[in-house]
Amino acid sequence: MKKLYFIFLFTFIGTIINAQTCFWAKSIGGTNDQSGTSIAVDDSGNVYTTGFFRGTVDFDPGAGVHNLTAGWYVTFVSKLDASGNFIWAKAIGQLLIIMVALRAVLLL
């Protein structure tokens, strides 16, 4: 199984970085291509990731299963809580459409 990404959250002591502590690390993945492209954290510590995939990917890094399936590359957004527990994941559009539109703009 391919691994999509690892998320590390660090704590910083004071204004100078004296030590770093890894709170948790999670991975998700599937049997085909997948790639994480962005990670963001909100004020509550929830972690949002975006990227693209094709085939079937289990977005729940825990014991549960939350499979999303795509015949061709699609963009995803997923959310984990501050402890790294799965909240939701959604496929939001085909990457091919985005790539064709970008190519059309570059050729103009």
C-alpha positions in Angstrom: 0.0 0.0 0.0 1.3 3.4 -0.9 1.4 6.0 1.8 0.0 9.5 0.9 1.4 11.7 3.6 2.6 11.9 7.2 1.5 14.8 9.4 3.7 15.9 12.2 2.6 18.5 14.7 5.4 20.2 16.7 5.3 22.3 19.8 7.7 25.2 20.2 8.9 26.4 23.6 9.2 30.1 24.1 10.1 32.4 21.2 13.3 30.5 20.5 13.0 26.9 19.3 14.5 24.9 22.1 12.8 21.5 21.6 10.3 19.8 19.3 7.8 17.2 20.2 5.9 15.1 17.8 2.3 14.8 19.0 1.2 12.4 16.3 1.8 11.1 12.8 -0.8 9.6 10.5 -0.8 8.1 7.0 -3.5 7.3 4.4 -3.2 5.5 1.1 -4.5 3.2 -1.5 -3.3 0.9 -4.3 -3.0 3.5 -7.1 -1.6 7.0 -7.4 -2.2 9.6 -4.7 -0.5 12.8 -3.7 -1.0 15.3 -0.9 -0.4 18.9 -2.0 -1.4 21.1 1.0 -1.9 21.0 4.7 -3.5 23.7 6.9 -4.5 23.9 10.6 -7.4 25.9 11.9 -7.6 27.7 15.3 -9.1 24.6 16.9 -6.1 22.4 15.7 -8.1 20.6 13.0 -5.9 19.5 10.1 -7.1 19.9 6.5 -5.3 18.3 3.6 -5.8 18.5 -0.1 -4.3 16.6 -3.0 -5.4 14.3 -5.8 -5.8 10.5 -6.3 -7.1 7.8 -8.6 -8.4 4.4 -7.7 -9.5 3.7 -4.2 -8.0 5.4 -1.1 -8.9 4.8 2.5 -8.9 8.3 4.0 -9.4 7.1 7.6 -5.9 6.7 9.2 -7.4 4.8 12.1 -9.0 1.4 12.4 -12.1 2.6 10.5 -12.5 2.7 6.7 -13.6 5.7 4.6 -12.9 4.7 1.0 -13.2 7.2 -1.9 -12.9 5.8 -5.4 -12.2 7.6 -8.7 -11.6 6.2 -12.1 -9.4 9.1 -13.0 -7.6 11.7 -11.0 -9.8 13.7 -8.7 -9.0 16.4 -6.1 -9.7 15.7 -2.4 -10.1 17.6 0.8 -9.9 15.8 4.2 -10.2 16.8 7.8 -8.6 15.3 10.9 -9.2 16.6 14.4 -6.5 18.0 16.6 -5.7 14.5 17.9 -5.4 13.1 14.4 -8.8 11.3 14.3 -10.7 11.2 11.0 -13.6 13.6 10.6 -14.4 13.6 6.9 -13.0 13.4 3.3 -14.5 14.5 0.1 -13.6 14.1 -3.6 -14.4 17.5 -5.3 -13.6 17.3 -9.0 -11.6 15.8 -11.7 -8.0 16.9 -12.0 -8.1 16.4 -15.8 -10.5 19.3 -16.1 -8.1 21.5 -14.2 -5.1 20.4 -16.2 -6.9 21.0 -19.6 -8.0 24.5 -18.5 -4.4 25.3 -17.4 -3.0 24.0 -20.7 -5.5 26.1 -22.6 -4.4 29.2 -20.7 -0.7 28.5 -21.3 -1.2 28.1 -25.0 -3.0 31.5 -25.4 
